[in-house]
């Protein structure tokens, strides 16, 4: 199978709420800088997308796996297999931000456990000056 994160957007997200999510996720992207190379859709020309309606990115070359895609619109079931590649840090970070900004409008699950998420949690807390814990984010249903 592979190492995978799952999420459901249970209600449509307002444009202002999603814009806040995207803005905070872009802060994480900027904090990562050149440590992780990212693309979107097409590795040749694609750049990560952090817009008012969608967030989409992947790793590059051998560091890529599946696109991470988060939309403002309601979804029944979304997932991203990262195979623990370096861009997983930003995937985890964006899921944390989404849960913080969207609250109960989104549910997040993962093949990972708290120890697998700790680097992402520490990164988000330091970068965005939050104090989020694993149990605040991930529901293991």
Contact map, one row per residue, 1 for C-alpha under 8 A:
111000000000000000000000000000000000000000000000000000000000000000000000000000000000000000000000000000000000000000000000000000000000000000000
111100000000000000000000000000000000000000000000000000000000000000000000000000001110000000000000000000000000000000000000000000000000000000000
111110000000000000000000000000000000000000000000000000000000000000000000000000001111000000000000000000000000001100000000000000000000000000000
011111000000000000000000000000000000000000000000000000000000000000000000000000111110000000000000000000000000011100000000000000000000000000000
001111100000000000000000000000000000000000000000000000000000000000000000000000111100000000000000000000000001111100000000000000000000000000000
000111110000000000000000000000000000000000000000000000000000000000000000000011110000000000000000000000000001110000000000000000000000000000000
000011111000000000000000000000000000000000000000000000000000000000000000000011100000000000000000000000000111100000000000000000000000000000000
000001111100000000000000000000000000000000000000000000000000000000000000011111000000000000000000000000000111000000000000000000000000000000000
000000111111000000000000000000000000000000000000000000000000000000000000111110000000000000000000000000001110000000000000000000000000000000000
000000011111000000000000000000000000000000000000000000000000000000000000011100000000000000000000000000011110000000000000000000000000000000000
000000001111100000000000000000000000000000000000000000000000000000000000111000000000000000000000000000001100000000000000000000000000000000000
000000001111110000000000000000000000000000000000000000000000000000000001110000000000000000000000000000001000000000000000000000000000000000000
000000000011111011000000000000000000000000000000000000000000000000000001110000000000000000000000000001001000000000000000000000000000000000000
000000000001111111000000000000000000000000000000000000000000000000000001000000000000000000000000000000000000000000000000000000000000000000000
000000000000111111100000000000000000000000000000000110000000000000000001000000000000000000000000000000000000000000000000000000000000000000000
000000000000011111110000000000000000000000000000000100000000000000000000000000000000000000000000000000000000000000000000000000000000000000000
000000000000111111111000000000000000000000000000000000000000000000000000000000000000000000000000000011000000000000000000000000000000000000000
000000000000111111111100000000000000000000000000000110000000000000000001000000000000000000000000000001000000000000000000000000000000000000000
000000000000001111111110000000000000000000000000001110000000000000000000000000000000000000000000000000000000000000000000000000000000000000000
000000000000000111111111000000000000000000000000000000000000000000000000000000000000000000000000000010000000000000000000000000000000000000000
000000000000000011111111100000000000000000000000000000000000000000000000000000000000000000000100110011000000000000000000000000000000000000000
000000000000000001111111110000000000000000000000011101100000000000000000000000000000000000000000000000000000000000000000000000000000000000000
000000000000000000111111111000000000000000000000010000000000000000000000000000000000000000000000000000000000000000000000000000000000000000000
000000000000000000011111111100000000000000000000000000000000000000000000000000000000000000000000100000000000000000000000000000010000000000000
000000000000000000001111111110000000000000000000010000000000000000000000000000000000000000001100100000000000000000000000000000000000000000000
000000000000000000000111111111000000000000000000010000000000000000000000000000000000000000000000000000000000000000000000000000000000000000000
000000000000000000000011111111100000000000000000000000000000000000000000000000000000000000000000000000000000000000000000000000110000000000000
000000000000000000000001111111110000000000000000000000000000000000000000000000000000000001001100000000000000000000000000000100110000000000000
000000000000000000000000111111111000000000000000000000000000000000000000000000000000000001000000000000000000000000000000000000000000000000000
000000000000000000000000011111111000000000000000000000000000000000000000000000000000000000000000000000000000000000000000000000000000000000000
000000000000000000000000001111111000000000000000000000000000000000000000000000000000000000000000000000000000000000000000000000100000000000000
000000000000000000000000000111111111000000000000000000000000000000000000000000000000000000000000000000000000000000000000000000000000000000000
000000000000000000000000000011111111000000000000000000000000000000000000000000000000000000000000000000000000000000000000000000000000000000000
000000000000000000000000000000011111100000000000000000000000000000000000000000000000000000000000000000000000000000000000000000000000000000000
000000000000000000000000000000011111100000000000000000000000000000000000000000000000000000000000000000000000000000000000000000000000000000000
000000000000000000000000000000011111110000000000000000000010000000000000000000000000011000000000000000000000000000000000000000000000000000000
000000000000000000000000000000000111111000000000000000000011000000000000000000000000001000000000000000000000000000000000000000000000000000000
000000000000000000000000000000000001111100000011000000001111000000000000000000000000001000000000000000000000000000000000000000000000000000000
000000000000000000000000000000000000111111101111000000001111000000000000000000000000000000000000000000000000000000000000000000000000000000000
000000000000000000000000000000000000011111100111100000011100000000100000000000000000000000000000000000000000000000000000000000000000000000000
000000000000000000000000000000000000001111100100000000011100000000100000000000000000000000000000000000000000000000000000000000000000000000000
000000000000000000000000000000000000001111111100000000000000000000000000000000000000000000000000000000000000000000000000000000000000000000000
000000000000000000000000000000000000001111111110000000000001100000000000000000000000000000000000000000000000000000000000000000000000000000000
000000000000000000000000000000000000000001111100000000000000000000000000000000000000000000000000000000000000000000000000000000000000000000000
000000000000000000000000000000000000001001111110000000000000000000000000000000000000000000000000000000000000000000000000000000000000000000000
000000000000000000000000000000000000001111111111000000000000000000000000000000000000000000000000000000000000000000000000000000000000000000000
000000000000000000000000000000000000011100101111100000001000000000000000000000000000000000000000000000000000000000000000000000000000000000000
000000000000000000000000000000000000011100000111110000111100000000000000000000000000000000000000000000000000000000000000000000000000000000000
000000000000000000000000000000000000000100000011111001111000000000000000000000000000000000000000000000000000000000000000000000000000000000000
000000000000000000000110110000000000000000000001111101110000000000000000000000000000000000000000000000000000000000000000000000000000000000000
000000000000000000100100000000000000000000000000111111100000000000000000000000000000000000000000000000000000000000000000000000000000000000000
000000000000001101100100000000000000000000000000011111000000000000000000000000000000000000000000000000000000000000000000000000000000000000000
000000000000001001100000000000000000000000000000001111100000000000000011000000000000000000000000000000000000000000000000000000000000000000000
000000000000000000000100000000000000000000000000111111110000000000001111000000000000000000000000000000000000000000000000000000000000000000000
000000000000000000000100000000000000000000000001111011111000000000011110000000000000000000000000000000000000000000000000000000000000000000000
000000000000000000000000000000000000000110000001110001111100000000111100000000000000000000000000000000000000000000000000000000000000000000000
000000000000000000000000000000000000011110000011100000111110000000111000000000000000000000000000000000000000000000000000000000000000000000000
000000000000000000000000000000000000011110000001000000011111000111110000000000000000001000000000000000000000000000000000000000000000000000000
000000000000000000000000000000000001111000000000000000001111111110000000000000000000111000000000000000000000000000000000000000000000000000000
000000000000000000000000000000000000111000100000000000000111111100000000000000000000000000000000000000000000000000000000000000000000000000000
000000000000000000000000000000000000000000100000000000000011111100000000000000000000000000000000000000000000000000000000000000000000000000000
000000000000000000000000000000000000000000000000000000000011111110000000000000000000000000000000000000000000000000000000000000000000000000000
000000000000000000000000000000000000000000000000000000000011111110000000000000000000111000000000000000000000000000000000000000000000000000000
000000000000000000000000000000000000000000000000000000000111111111000000000000000100101000000000000000000000000000000000000000000000000000000
000000000000000000000000000000000000000000000000000000000110011111100000000000001110100000000000000000000000000000000000000000000000000000000
000000000000000000000000000000000000000000000000000000000100000111110000000000011100000000000000000000000000000000000000000000000000000000000
000000000000000000000000000000000000000110000000000000011100000011111000000000010000000000000000000000000000000000000000000000000000000000000
000000000000000000000000000000000000000000000000000000111100000001111100000000110000000000100000000000000000000000000000000000000000000000000
000000000000000000000000000000000000000000000000000001111000000000111110000000010000000000000000000000000000000000000000000000000000000000000
000000000000000000000000000000000000000000000000000001110000000000011111000000000000000000000000000000000000000000000000000000000000000000000
000000000000000000000000000000000000000000000000000011100000000000001111110000000000000000000000000000000000000000000000000000000000000000000
000000000001111001000000000000000000000000000000000011000000000000000111110000000000000000000000000000000000000000000000000000000000000000000
000000001011100000000000000000000000000000000000000000000000000000000011111000000000000000000000000000000000000000000000000000000000000000000
000000011111100000000000000000000000000000000000000000000000000000000011111100000000000000000000000000000000000000000000000000000000000000000
000000011110000000000000000000000000000000000000000000000000000000000000111111000000000000000000000000000000000000000000000000000000000000000
000000011100000000000000000000000000000000000000000000000000000000000000011111000000000000000000000000000000000000000000000000000000000000000
000001111000000000000000000000000000000000000000000000000000000000000000001111100000000000000000000000000000000000000000000000000000000000000
000001110000000000000000000000000000000000000000000000000000000000000000001111110000000000000000000000000000000000000000000000000000000000000
000111100000000000000000000000000000000000000000000000000000000000010000000011111000000000000000000000000000000000000000000000000000000000000
000111000000000000000000000000000000000000000000000000000000000001111000000001111100000000000000000000000000000000000000000000000000000000000
011110000000000000000000000000000000000000000000000000000000000011000000000000111110000000000000000000000000000000000000000000000000000000000
011110000000000000000000000000000000000000000000000000000000000111000000000000011111101100000000000000000000000000000000000000000000000000000
011100000000000000000000000000000000000000000000000000000000000010000000000000001111100100000000000000000000000000000000000000000000000000000
001000000000000000000000000000000000000000000000000000000000000000000000000000000111111100000000000000000000000000000000000000000000000000000
000000000000000000000000000000000000000000000000000000000010001110000000000000000111111100000000000000000000000000000000000000000000000000000
000000000000000000000000000000000001000000000000000000000010001000000000000000000001111110000000000000000000000000000000000000000000000000000
000000000000000000000000000000000001110000000000000000000110001100000000000000000101111111100000000000000000000000000000000000000000000000000
000000000000000000000000000000000000000000000000000000000000000000000000000000000111111111110000000000000000000000000000000000000000000000000
000000000000000000000000000000000000000000000000000000000000000000000000000000000000011111111000000000000000000000000011000000000000000000000
000000000000000000000000000110000000000000000000000000000000000000000000000000000000001111111100000000000000000000000001000000000000000000000
000000000000000000000000000000000000000000000000000000000000000000010000000000000000001111111110000000000000000000000000000000000000000000000
000000000000000000000000000000000000000000000000000000000000000000000000000000000000000111111111000000000000000000001001100000000000000000000
000000000000000000000000100100000000000000000000000000000000000000000000000000000000000011111111100000000000000000000001101100000000000000000
000000000000000000001000100100000000000000000000000000000000000000000000000000000000000001111111110000000000000000000000000000000000000000000
000000000000000000000000000000000000000000000000000000000000000000000000000000000000000000111111111000000001000000000000000000000000000000000
000000000000000000000000000000000000000000000000000000000000000000000000000000000000000000011111111100000000000000000000100100000000000010000
000000000000000000001001100000000000000000000000000000000000000000000000000000000000000000001111111110000000000000000000000100000000000000000
000000000000000000001000000000000000000000000000000000000000000000000000000000000000000000000111111111100100000000000000000000000000000000000
000000000000000000000000000000000000000000000000000000000000000000000000000000000000000000000011111111110111000000000000000000000000000010000
000000000000000000000000000000000000000000000000000000000000000000000000000000000000000000000001111111100000000000000000000000000000000010000
000000000000000010011000000000000000000000000000000000000000000000000000000000000000000000000000111111100000000000000000000000000000000000000
000000000000100011001000000000000000000000000000000000000000000000000000000000000000000000000000011111111100000000000000000000000000000000000
000000000000000000000000000000000000000000000000000000000000000000000000000000000000000000000000011111111100000000000000000000000000000000000
000000000100000000000000000000000000000000000000000000000000000000000000000000000000000000000000001001111110000000000000000000000000000000000
000000001111100000000000000000000000000000000000000000000000000000000000000000000000000000000000000001111110000000000000000000000000000000000
000000111110000000000000000000000000000000000000000000000000000000000000000000000000000000000000011001111111000000000000000000000000000000000
000000111100000000000000000000000000000000000000000000000000000000000000000000000000000000000000001000011111100000000000000000000000000011100
000011110000000000000000000000000000000000000000000000000000000000000000000000000000000000000010001000000111110000000000000000000000000011100
000011100000000000000000000000000000000000000000000000000000000000000000000000000000000000000000000000000011111000000000000000000000000001111
000111000000000000000000000000000000000000000000000000000000000000000000000000000000000000000000000000000001111110000000000000000000000001010
001110000000000000000000000000000000000000000000000000000000000000000000000000000000000000000000000000000000111110000000000000000000000000000
001110000000000000000000000000000000000000000000000000000000000000000000000000000000000000000000000000000000011111111000000000000000000000000
000000000000000000000000000000000000000000000000000000000000000000000000000000000000000000000000000000000000011111111000000000000000000000000
000000000000000000000000000000000000000000000000000000000000000000000000000000000000000000000000000000000000000111111100000000000000010000000
000000000000000000000000000000000000000000000000000000000000000000000000000000000000000000000000000000000000000111111100000000000000000000000
000000000000000000000000000000000000000000000000000000000000000000000000000000000000000000000000000000000000000111111110000000000000000000000
000000000000000000000000000000000000000000000000000000000000000000000000000000000000000000010000000000000000000111111111100000000000010000000
000000000000000000000000000000000000000000000000000000000000000000000000000000000000000000000000000000000000000001111111110000000000010000000
000000000000000000000000000000000000000000000000000000000000000000000000000000000000000010000000000000000000000000011111111000000000000000000
000000000000000000000000000000000000000000000000000000000000000000000000000000000000000011011000000000000000000000001111111100000000000000000
000000000000000000000000000000000000000000000000000000000000000000000000000000000000000000011001000000000000000000001111111110000001110000000
000000000000000000000000000000000000000000000000000000000000000000000000000000000000000000000000000000000000000000000111111111000000000000000
000000000000000000000000000000000000000000000000000000000000000000000000000000000000000000001000000000000000000000000011111111100000000000000
000000000000000000000000000100000000000000000000000000000000000000000000000000000000000000001001100000000000000000000001111111111100000000000
000000000000000000000000000000000000000000000000000000000000000000000000000000000000000000000000000000000000000000000000111111111111000000000
000000000000000000000000000000000000000000000000000000000000000000000000000000000000000000000000000000000000000000000000011111111100000000000
000000000000000000000000001100100000000000000000000000000000000000000000000000000000000000000000000000000000000000000000001111111100000000000
000000000000000000000001001100000000000000000000000000000000000000000000000000000000000000000000000000000000000000000000000111111100000000000
000000000000000000000000000000000000000000000000000000000000000000000000000000000000000000000000000000000000000000000000000111111110000000000
000000000000000000000000000000000000000000000000000000000000000000000000000000000000000000000000000000000000000000000000000111111111000000000
000000000000000000000000000000000000000000000000000000000000000000000000000000000000000000000000000000000000000000000000000010001111100000000
000000000000000000000000000000000000000000000000000000000000000000000000000000000000000000000000000000000000000000000000100010000111110110000
000000000000000000000000000000000000000000000000000000000000000000000000000000000000000000000000000000000000000000000000100000000011111110000
000000000000000000000000000000000000000000000000000000000000000000000000000000000000000000000000000000000000000001001100100000000001111111000
000000000000000000000000000000000000000000000000000000000000000000000000000000000000000000000000000000000000000000000000000000000000111111100
000000000000000000000000000000000000000000000000000000000000000000000000000000000000000000000000000000000000000000000000000000000001111111000
000000000000000000000000000000000000000000000000000000000000000000000000000000000000000000000001001100000011000000000000000000000001111111100
000000000000000000000000000000000000000000000000000000000000000000000000000000000000000000000000000000000011110000000000000000000000011111110
000000000000000000000000000000000000000000000000000000000000000000000000000000000000000000000000000000000011100000000000000000000000001011111
000000000000000000000000000000000000000000000000000000000000000000000000000000000000000000000000000000000000110000000000000000000000000001111
000000000000000000000000000000000000000000000000000000000000000000000000000000000000000000000000000000000000100000000000000000000000000000111
